[in-house]
């Protein structure tokens, strides 16, 4: 384990997974569920498939009034289904590199520096999973965590992507360097254009916060800073959009088509 980097809050409290896609993915991932609550009368389409999977896995199913789901939902968009699960355990950074080793691939890790919007977090995790990343690293403080809103925005991808949460992001970047991983930071004024930068090989891609971008110390610990073309009057892209473009540039350069 990286010194001082253990993910917090392992095993405390309970977690709600809300919405049809997130609940479907948590069932596909085989994560233990304590209970599944379904709005009374909502037995059509994907709900029917969810109920079948839940019963096959022995998950207790409870029919409740939709008003009850409205009252307890944290994401506000439950789509008639909420699952209750044991708290998700954050991964350790070492587990992300081990996942790459098991696949026989160069590590590809998404690092998020202060993403505060849970919808941006969920969107970035969804893209990372689709792009074949081996995991993501989040800071413990001043950043969104894996809340129900973030999980729903990930459309269930967060159930398949290991996520580490660390107390000191700069120390973690230094540790990654010691493991042979190159650090590329997304920066509007970066010295290298993203398609002209070598993003093959062991790589950690760092995306900064929505308003401030990369923190000063994080920026200083990047091996190189890459930029996207901004040809209009707006001077920045949404963090999840910029992250998606850069992650798929990694996919392109690695020839994973």
C-alpha positions as CSV (number, residue, x, y, z in Angstrom):
1,X,0.0,0.0,0.0
2,X,1.2,3.6,-0.7
3,X,2.0,5.2,2.6
4,X,-0.9,7.2,3.9
5,X,-3.1,6.5,0.8
6,X,-5.6,4.0,2.2
7,X,-9.2,4.8,1.1
8,X,-11.3,6.1,4.0
9,X,-14.6,4.9,5.3
10,X,-14.3,1.2,4.5
11,X,-17.3,-0.7,5.7
12,X,-19.3,2.2,7.4
13,X,-23.0,3.0,6.6
14,X,-25.1,1.8,3.7
15,X,-25.2,2.8,0.0
16,X,-28.1,3.4,-2.3
17,X,-27.8,2.6,-6.0
18,X,-30.5,4.5,-7.9
19,X,-31.8,4.1,-11.5
20,X,-32.2,1.3,-13.9
21,X,-28.8,1.2,-15.6
22,X,-26.8,1.5,-12.3
23,X,-28.9,-1.2,-10.6
24,X,-28.6,-3.5,-13.6
25,X,-24.8,-3.1,-13.7
26,X,-24.4,-3.7,-9.9
27,X,-26.3,-7.0,-10.4
28,X,-24.2,-7.9,-13.4
29,X,-21.1,-7.2,-11.4
30,X,-22.3,-9.6,-8.7
31,X,-22.0,-7.1,-5.9
32,X,-24.0,-8.2,-2.8
33,X,-27.3,-6.3,-2.3
34,X,-29.2,-6.1,0.9
35,X,-32.5,-5.2,-0.7
36,X,-34.1,-4.1,-4.0
37,X,-37.0,-1.6,-3.8
38,X,-39.2,-1.3,-6.9
39,X,-42.1,1.1,-7.4
40,X,-45.4,-0.6,-7.3
41,X,-46.7,-1.5,-10.7
42,X,-43.3,-0.9,-12.4
43,X,-42.7,-4.3,-14.0
44,X,-42.1,-3.4,-17.6
45,X,-39.0,-3.5,-19.8
46,X,-35.7,-3.3,-18.0
47,X,-37.4,-3.5,-14.6
48,X,-38.6,-7.0,-15.5
49,X,-35.0,-8.0,-16.3
50,X,-33.7,-6.4,-13.0
51,X,-36.3,-8.3,-11.0
52,X,-35.3,-11.6,-12.7
53,X,-31.6,-11.1,-12.0
54,X,-32.3,-10.0,-8.4
55,X,-34.4,-13.1,-7.7
56,X,-31.8,-15.4,-9.4
57,X,-29.2,-13.9,-7.0
58,X,-31.5,-14.2,-4.0
59,X,-31.8,-10.5,-3.4
60,X,-34.9,-9.6,-1.4
61,X,-37.4,-7.5,-3.5
62,X,-39.8,-5.1,-2.0
63,X,-42.6,-3.3,-3.8
64,X,-43.2,0.3,-2.5
65,X,-45.1,3.3,-3.4
66,X,-43.3,5.6,-5.9
67,X,-43.7,8.4,-3.4
68,X,-41.5,6.5,-1.0
69,X,-38.8,6.2,-3.6
70,X,-39.2,9.9,-4.3
71,X,-38.7,10.7,-0.6
72,X,-35.5,8.6,-0.1
73,X,-33.8,9.1,-3.5
74,X,-30.6,11.1,-3.4
75,X,-30.0,11.4,-7.1
76,X,-33.6,12.6,-7.7
77,X,-33.9,10.3,-10.7
78,X,-34.5,6.7,-9.4
79,X,-36.6,5.5,-12.4
80,X,-38.7,3.3,-10.1
81,X,-35.9,1.3,-8.6
82,X,-33.4,1.7,-5.7
83,X,-31.0,-1.0,-4.5
84,X,-29.5,-1.0,-1.0
85,X,-25.9,-2.4,-0.8
86,X,-23.1,-2.7,1.6
87,X,-20.7,0.2,1.3
88,X,-18.4,0.1,-1.7
89,X,-14.8,-0.4,-0.8
90,X,-12.3,1.9,-2.5
91,X,-9.4,0.2,-4.1
92,X,-5.7,0.8,-3.3
93,X,-3.5,2.4,-6.0
94,X,-1.5,-0.9,-6.2
95,X,-4.6,-2.7,-7.3
96,X,-4.9,-0.6,-10.4
97,X,-1.4,-1.5,-11.5
98,X,-2.0,-5.1,-10.7
99,X,-5.1,-5.1,-12.9
100,X,-3.0,-3.8,-15.8
101,X,-0.4,-6.6,-15.1
102,X,-3.1,-9.3,-15.1
103,X,-4.3,-8.1,-18.5
104,X,-0.8,-7.9,-19.9
105,X,-1.2,-4.2,-20.7
106,X,0.6,-1.0,-19.9
107,X,-1.2,0.8,-17.1
108,X,-3.7,3.4,-18.0
109,X,-5.0,5.3,-15.0
110,X,-7.4,8.3,-14.8
111,X,-6.4,10.8,-12.0
112,X,-9.0,13.4,-11.0
113,X,-7.7,16.6,-9.3
114,X,-10.6,18.1,-7.4
115,X,-13.6,17.2,-9.6
116,X,-16.5,18.5,-7.5
117,X,-19.6,17.9,-9.6
118,X,-20.8,14.3,-9.1
119,X,-22.2,14.3,-12.6
120,X,-18.8,15.1,-14.1
121,X,-17.2,12.5,-11.9
122,X,-19.7,9.9,-13.0
123,X,-19.3,10.8,-16.7
124,X,-15.5,10.6,-16.4
125,X,-15.7,7.2,-14.8
126,X,-18.1,6.0,-17.5
127,X,-15.7,7.1,-20.2
128,X,-12.7,5.6,-18.4
129,X,-14.3,2.2,-18.2
130,X,-15.4,2.4,-21.8
131,X,-11.9,3.4,-22.9
132,X,-10.3,0.5,-21.1
133,X,-8.6,2.3,-18.2
134,X,-7.4,0.1,-15.4
135,X,-8.9,2.4,-12.7
136,X,-9.2,5.9,-11.4
137,X,-7.7,7.9,-8.5
138,X,-9.6,10.6,-6.6
139,X,-8.4,12.9,-3.7
140,X,-10.2,12.4,-0.4
141,X,-10.7,16.1,0.2
142,X,-12.3,18.9,-1.8
143,X,-13.7,16.5,-4.4
144,X,-16.8,14.5,-5.2
145,X,-17.0,11.0,-3.9
146,X,-18.9,8.0,-5.3
147,X,-22.3,9.3,-4.2
148,X,-25.6,8.0,-5.7
149,X,-25.6,10.9,-8.1
150,X,-22.1,10.1,-9.3
151,X,-22.9,6.4,-9.6
152,X,-26.0,7.1,-11.6
153,X,-24.1,9.5,-13.9
154,X,-21.6,6.7,-14.6
155,X,-24.5,4.6,-15.9
156,X,-23.2,1.6,-13.8
157,X,-19.6,1.9,-15.1
158,X,-18.3,2.6,-11.6
159,X,-19.3,-0.9,-10.7
160,X,-16.7,-2.3,-13.1
161,X,-13.9,0.3,-12.7
162,X,-11.7,0.2,-9.6
163,X,-11.5,3.6,-7.9
164,X,-8.9,4.5,-5.3
165,X,-9.4,7.5,-3.0
166,X,-6.1,8.9,-1.5
167,X,-5.2,11.5,1.1
168,X,-2.3,13.0,-0.8
169,X,-2.6,13.2,-4.6
170,X,0.9,14.6,-5.1
171,X,2.5,11.8,-3.1
172,X,0.5,9.3,-5.2
173,X,1.7,10.8,-8.4
174,X,5.3,10.5,-7.2
175,X,4.7,6.9,-6.3
176,X,3.3,6.2,-9.7
177,X,6.4,7.7,-11.3
178,X,8.5,5.3,-9.2
179,X,6.5,2.5,-10.7
180,X,7.4,3.6,-14.2
181,X,4.2,5.4,-15.0
182,X,4.3,8.7,-16.9
183,X,2.1,11.6,-15.7
184,X,0.2,13.6,-18.4
185,X,-1.8,16.6,-17.2
186,X,-4.6,18.3,-19.1
187,X,-3.8,22.0,-19.2
188,X,-5.3,24.8,-21.4
189,X,-1.9,26.3,-21.8
190,X,0.0,23.0,-22.0
191,X,3.2,23.0,-24.0
192,X,2.2,20.0,-26.1
193,X,-0.7,19.5,-28.4
194,X,-2.6,16.3,-27.4
195,X,-2.3,14.5,-30.7
196,X,1.4,15.2,-30.9
197,X,2.2,13.8,-27.5
198,X,3.2,10.2,-26.9
199,X,0.4,8.8,-24.8
200,X,1.4,5.1,-25.3
201,X,3.2,3.2,-22.5
202,X,2.4,3.3,-18.8
203,X,0.3,6.4,-18.3
204,X,-1.7,8.4,-15.7
205,X,-3.9,11.1,-17.2
206,X,-4.7,13.9,-14.8
207,X,-7.8,16.0,-15.3
208,X,-8.2,19.1,-13.2
209,X,-11.2,20.7,-11.4
210,X,-14.1,22.4,-13.3
211,X,-13.1,25.9,-12.3
212,X,-9.4,26.0,-11.5
213,X,-8.0,23.2,-13.5
214,X,-4.9,21.4,-12.1
215,X,-3.6,22.5,-8.7
216,X,-0.1,24.1,-8.7
217,X,1.6,21.1,-7.0
218,X,-0.2,18.6,-9.2
219,X,0.8,20.5,-12.3
220,X,4.4,20.7,-11.2
221,X,4.5,16.9,-10.7
222,X,3.2,16.1,-14.2
223,X,5.9,14.9,-16.7
224,X,4.2,16.9,-19.4
225,X,1.1,19.1,-19.9
226,X,-1.1,18.6,-23.0
227,X,-3.7,20.9,-24.5
228,X,-6.7,20.7,-26.7
229,X,-7.4,23.2,-29.4
230,X,-9.8,26.0,-28.3
231,X,-10.7,27.9,-31.5
232,X,-13.8,29.8,-30.3
233,X,-14.3,32.5,-27.7
234,X,-14.9,30.2,-24.8
235,X,-11.6,29.5,-23.1
236,X,-12.2,26.0,-21.6
237,X,-14.1,22.7,-22.1
238,X,-16.2,20.9,-19.5
239,X,-13.9,18.6,-17.5
240,X,-15.8,15.5,-18.6
241,X,-15.6,16.5,-22.2
242,X,-11.9,17.2,-22.1
243,X,-11.3,14.0,-20.3
244,X,-13.2,12.0,-22.8
245,X,-11.3,13.5,-25.8
246,X,-8.0,12.7,-24.1
247,X,-8.9,9.2,-23.0
248,X,-9.9,8.3,-26.5
249,X,-6.7,9.8,-27.9
250,X,-4.9,7.2,-25.6
251,X,-7.2,4.5,-27.1
252,X,-6.3,5.7,-30.7
253,X,-2.6,5.8,-30.1
254,X,-2.6,2.4,-28.5
255,X,-4.4,1.0,-31.5
256,X,-7.3,-0.4,-29.4
257,X,-10.0,-0.2,-32.1
